[in-house]
Amino acid sequence: MSLLTSWLSSPLPDAAIQVAPEYVSVAVVSQRGGDPVVQGYAIEPLPPGAVAPSLTTANITARAAVDEALRRAIDRVGMRPRRVALVIPDPAARVSLVHFDQVPARHEDLEQLIRWQIRKSAPFPVEDACVTFDSSTRSDQGGDFLVVLSRRDIVREYEALCEQAGMHAGLVDLATLSIVNLCLAAAPDAPDDSLVIHAQPTYTSLAIVRGPSIIFFRSSIEGDEALTDMVHQTAMYYQDRLAGRGFSRVLLGGMGRAAGSLDEIRRTLGDRFGGSVEMIDPTRVAPLTDRINATPEVTSALAPLVGIMVRARAEAVSA
């Protein structure tokens, strides 16, 4: 899926780091017998309000506290990564899908066209933005593109945390886009449509995935009580505008807004779609080397970390 920044063909990251509003997490994902495994991980809580993700205002409000949490997490992992993949919260960026009836052949012309298109709705000058995009579908009838927009100085806030700890964040992506990559790695040949729900304490994001592509994305900072309406509206749009024939899988991840809320969300979604809701489990793609069953809190923190690392390795192999 789309990324905010990338090192293109440079070496693979040593580790993945996530800066979330509630915690900082680190994971080392290595290969064993050709398959990914989580060699080590650490999760360090943050004081409330230390990270306040926003599209338009500063995100790191307690820099010293976040620096210290990241240092502790790295110490617990037991290695000193130099190149890392960095996951940041969804509200730090805007994700949209844009369609063009005619797609320029040159990448530079396509980028200029996308920047011109999103300029109309951007809440800040597009000249101050990181804008990246990925083709969703492309045919003789034009093309659809998944576009990620974020203020450049906000991305730099997160990158600077890594630099302070002696690391370079060569790859930066959003939490839910990384989770989608995890789901694609778990079922790479799934031909039908899937609904991915990432419910966090401070935001919820939904993505509809068709084959290898995201065809719908929505994020909201409203509480769990609004999730049912959000899912209903998404399902209606899917049927009316996206030629939806039903979801083959409904995938749920994250932590929810409060203890036990994820179980309630799962029951509600099961009733809504008339079937089981699958919990997103990163250990199905990259097992833990210590063979200890991960708690829900651990799987929630690991999901985007494994997703971004698996994606980085897949892109390196195909490059």
N, C-alpha and C positions, 0 to 999 in steps of 0.2 A: 504494500500500500504506500501511499504518499509519505514523504519524509520532509522534515524541515531543512536539515543540512546533511551533507554526506561527504565522505572522503573519496567517493567514486572507487578507484581501483587500488586504494592503499590497503595495508595489512588489516586483518581482522581485529576486532576489539579483544582486549584481554578480559573484560568484564562488562556487565551492564549495571547501570545505576538508575534508580528512579527517585525523583524528588516529588513526593505527593504532599498534599496539605497536612496529612496526619503523621507521616513518617518518611524516613529516608531508607531505601533498601538497596542492597548490592547483591549481585549473583555472579558467580563464575561458572560458565557453561563450557564444558570441554567435550571432546569426542572419546568414546570408548567403543571399540569394535565398529567404528563407523557411525554410531548413533550418539546423539547428544545426551549428556548427563549433567545434572547440577552438582558440580564439585564442591561448592560451598556457597553459603548465603548468610546475610545478616540483615536484620530489620531494627532500626532505631527510631523510637517515637519522637515527635516534635511537639513543642508547646503549642497550644491553640493560637492560631493566627500567625504563626511564624512564616507560613507560606500561604498566600492568599491569591490564588490564580485568577487572573483577569486579562481580558484582551486589551485593555486601554490604560491600566495603571500598574505601578510597580508590584511585582509578585513576591519578592523575598523581603519580608518586613522585619525579620529578626535574623540578620545575616550571621551573627556570631553563633546563635543557637543552631542554625542549619549547618554551618561549618563544623561545629563540634559533633553533631549527630553523624555527619558524613565521615568524619575522622574515626569515630568509634566503630561505625559499621565496617570501614575498611580494615581497621585493626582486628576485628572479630573474624573477618574472612581469612586473614592470615597471609595476604599477598599484597603487593603494591602494583596495581595495574597502572599502565602508562597510557594506553589508548582504550577508551570506553565508549559504549553506546549509551545514550542518555534518554530516559523517558520522562516527559513532563506532563502535567495535567491537561486534560482536554480544554478547560476554559481559557488556557493561555493562548489559544489559537481559534480561528474560525475555519470550519470545514464545509465546503460546498461542492455541489456538482454543477458543471456548466456544460451546455451543448452548443456546438457550432455546426451549421449545415455544411460549411466548407472548412476544411482543416489545412492550414498552410503546411507545405512540405518541409520548410526549414524550421528547426527547433527554435531559433531566435525569433522568427516571425510569430510562431505559436505562443511563445512566452509573452511577447508584446501584446498579442490579441487577448490573452487571458488577463494580463494586468489591466488592460483597457476595460475589459468586461467587469472585473471586480471593483474597479475604481468607484463605480456608482454607489456601491453599498458599503465600502470600507469605512470604518469609523475614524480613520486617521489617514494621512497622505500615503498612497500606495508606494511612494518613493522611500518611505521609512520602513517598508515591510519586507520580511522574508516571504516570498511566494514560491511554492513548489507545487507540482502537479503530476498526476499519473493518469494514463489513459484508462478509462473504465471500459468503454466500448468504442470501436472504430470501424467504419464501413463506408460504402459508397454514399450513404446518406449522411455522412458527417461523423462527428465524434463526440463522446461524453468524457469529461475529465473531472477527476477528483482533485480539488484545489485546496491547499492549506495555506492560510494567511495568518501571519503573526508579526507583531511589531519587533523589529530587529533588536532593539535595546532590551526587550523582555526576554528574548531567547538568550541574549548575552548574559543576563542575570544568572540563568541556570548554568550556562557554560562556565561562567566565572567561578562558580562553586567548585567545579571540577579542577579548574586551573589552580585554585588556591590549595588544593590537595595534591598538586603535582601531576594531574591527569589531563589528557586532551580529549574532549568530546567530539569525535569525528562524525558521529551519526546522532541525530536528534530526531525523535518522533513522539507522537502523542500516545497516551496510555491505551485508548481504545483501538487505535489503528494497530498498535503492537499486539493487542489481544486478538484482533482479526487475523493477523499473520499467524498467531499461535493456532487458531482454529483451522486455518487453511493447511498448516503443517500437519495437524492431527487427521484431517480428511482431505488430502490434496485432490482427489478425483471426484469429490461430491458434485454431481451435475445440477442438483436442484437448489432452491433458494433456502437460505438460513437467516434467522433473526438472531443477532448478537446483542445482548443487553449487558451493559457494564454499569452497575449501580454502586456508586461510592457515597461516602458520608456527605460530600459537598456538591455532588453533581451526578447525573445519570446520562448516559449516551446510548443511542440505539444505532445499529448498522444493519442493513439488509445486504447480504452477500449472495451474488448469483455467479456460480462457477468460481473463478478466481477474482472477481471484481466486486467492489462496493457499488451498489446502485442507489443507495439511500443512506443518509447520515443525519442524525439530529442529536443535539446535546442540550441539556437543561439543568439549571441550578435549583429547580424546584424540588420539594421533598418527595419521599416515597408515596405519599398520598396522591400525588399527581401522576405517578407512573402508570396507573391503569388507563387514565385518559390519554396519556402520551402513547402508550402501546396501541390503544384503540384507534387513535387518529392515524398512526403509522400504518396499521393493518388496512384501514380504509383507503389510504393513499396508495398503498401497495396494490390493492385489488383494482382500483379505479384508474390509476395512472401508469402503473408499472407492469401491467398484464400479469398480475400475480395469480398463481394457481395453488397457493398454499405453501406453508413453510415445511420443509422436510425435517428441519431441526430448529428448536428454540434453545439457545445457549445463554446461560446466565452466569455472570461473574461479578466480582467486586465484594464489598463488605456491607452494603446497605447503609441506612442512616443510623441504625441503632442495633443493639444486640438482638438477634433473632428475627430481624426484619427481612433478611434474605430468604428465610424459610417461608415467611408469609408471602413474599413476592412470588416465590416458586409455586406455592399452592394457587395463588390467584391466577398466574399465567397458565398453569395447568388446566384450570377451569375454563379460562378464556379460549384456549386453543384445542381443548378436548384431547389432550395427550400429555405425555411426560415432558418435563423441562430438564434439560441436561446441564449439570453444573460444569463450568469450565475448570478443567484440572490440568495444569501445566505438567504434572508428573507423568501424564500419559505420553507426552512428547519427549520430555527430558526427566527421567527418574532421578530421585535423590540418591547419591552414592551411599549414604548411611542407612538406606532402607527403612528409615523411620517414617511412619505415616504423617503427612503434613497436616496441620490444623487448617481450618478455613481461612484464618488470618494469613497463614504462610502461603497458601495457594493463591490467595488474592494478590499478595505482594509479588509473588513469583511470576504470575501469568504474563504481565507485560514485559518483564525482564527476559523470560525465555522466548517470548514472541519476537522481540527485537534482535536477539542473538541468533535465533534460527533463521530469521529473514536475512540478516547480515551474511551468514554463512552461505545461504542459498544463492544470494546475489553474487558472492565472490566466486562460487563454483560456476555460475552461468556467464560470468564476465569474460 
